[in-house]
Amino acid sequence: MNRPYNFFMTPKRKWQIFSPLGLVLVGLGLSLTDHAAYLKSQGEPWFWLGTLGLTVVNSGLAFFADGVKNRVVYELRQQQD
């Protein structure tokens, strides 16, 4: 297959970057959300921290899913060669 190929961001490299980044973001987002729940239980302002935490969780899931997609593309290209 003759496709334009970006040498610097190959599917393998994207997988190696996006999957761990996604896992870190999911953990960070869950920690922020948990801290917001703690603040809520203490009667402190919590809404914006909780919103940020949920946004970071969703971003982490998106990065991880993109990493998995690039892993599949990498393996399919390996089979074709």
PEMO-V877028 format. One record per residue. N is the residue number from 1. RES is the residue in three letters. SS is DSSP state (@ for helix, = for strand, . for the rest). Layout:
n->(N	N)
res->(RES	RES)
ss->(SS	SS)
This chain:
n->(1	2	3	4	5	6	7	8	9	10	11	12	13	14	15	16	17	18	19	20	21	22	23	24	25	26	27	28	29	30	31	32	33	34	35	36	37	38	39	40	41	42	43	44	45	46	47	48	49	50	51	52	53	54	55	56	57	58	59	60	61	62	63	64	65	66	67	68	69	70	71	72	73	74	75	76	77	78	79	80	81)
res->(MET	ASN	ARG	PRO	TYR	ASN	PHE	PHE	MET	THR	PRO	LYS	ARG	LYS	TRP	GLN	ILE	PHE	SER	PRO	LEU	GLY	LEU	VAL	LEU	VAL	GLY	LEU	GLY	LEU	SER	LEU	THR	ASP	HIS	ALA	ALA	TYR	LEU	LYS	SER	GLN	GLY	GLU	PRO	TRP	PHE	TRP	LEU	GLY	THR	LEU	GLY	LEU	THR	VAL	VAL	ASN	SER	GLY	LEU	ALA	PHE	PHE	ALA	ASP	GLY	VAL	LYS	ASN	ARG	VAL	VAL	TYR	GLU	LEU	ARG	GLN	GLN	GLN	ASP)
ss->(.	.	.	.	.	.	.	.	.	.	@	@	@	@	@	@	@	@	@	@	@	@	@	@	@	@	@	@	@	@	@	@	@	@	@	@	@	@	@	@	@	.	.	.	.	.	@	@	@	@	@	@	@	@	@	@	@	@	@	@	@	@	@	@	@	@	@	@	@	@	@	@	@	@	@	@	@	@	@	@	.)
